[in-house]
Amino acid sequence: MSARSEPVLSPVAVKIVISGGFGVGKTTFVGAISEIEPLVTEAELTERSVGIDDTTAVRGKTTTTVALDFGRITLDDELLLYLFGTPGQDRFAFLWDDLVDGALGAIVLLDTRRLEDCFAAVDYFEDHDIPFLVGVNAFDHTRRFALDEVRDALGIDPRVPVIECDARRRDSVKGVLMALTEEVLTRRLARASAGSAW
């Protein structure tokens, strides 16, 4: 008589959105952690973008995301994350609703030299009641701000996590994803205990 084997359960797949302004490191963030070759829709910056795309703080930038970035990471045996990076410019905002549809949560990356560039993303996730956190990307040769200063400048709810990260480093990116997962679970538990539907 053969022993009955336990069923093998597939990990739960969830969608996470990586957002923020132009040139804040969204493509780099996805590429640093994805276990598959990330799908990127980068296009060369041309003369047509002069006066539209401000490259002052990112002078070496020669490309921009025009649709999305996509990557995948298995967080553990039970959780598979699909990462969708949004384009950073306002002119691609019409793509957001489709990219964000069904997302469990979001990460808003920011560059402290250009805080105002992430206001649209913060407003979007607040307006759509999507759990998010703010990742302060560590750019070289930039002034470091206290996280409370960043929070105050953004005017966000005190419960929204604001954490430092380096979009180039896999371990740092993984830490941000884990923090977002904890934020989503915390919000779900709070709503469940308050008796409201998720």
Secondary structure as UniProt FT lines:
FT   STRAND          12..20
FT   TURN            22..23
FT   HELIX           26..33
FT   STRAND          39..44
FT   HELIX           47..49
FT   TURN            50..52
FT   TURN            59..60
FT   STRAND          63..76
FT   TURN            77..78
FT   STRAND          79..85
FT   HELIX           90..95
FT   HELIX           96..100
FT   TURN            101..102
FT   STRAND          105..110
FT   HELIX           112..118
FT   HELIX           119..127
FT   TURN            128..129
FT   STRAND          132..137
FT   TURN            140..141
FT   HELIX           147..154
FT   TURN            158..159
FT   STRAND          162..165
FT   TURN            167..168
FT   HELIX           170..194
//
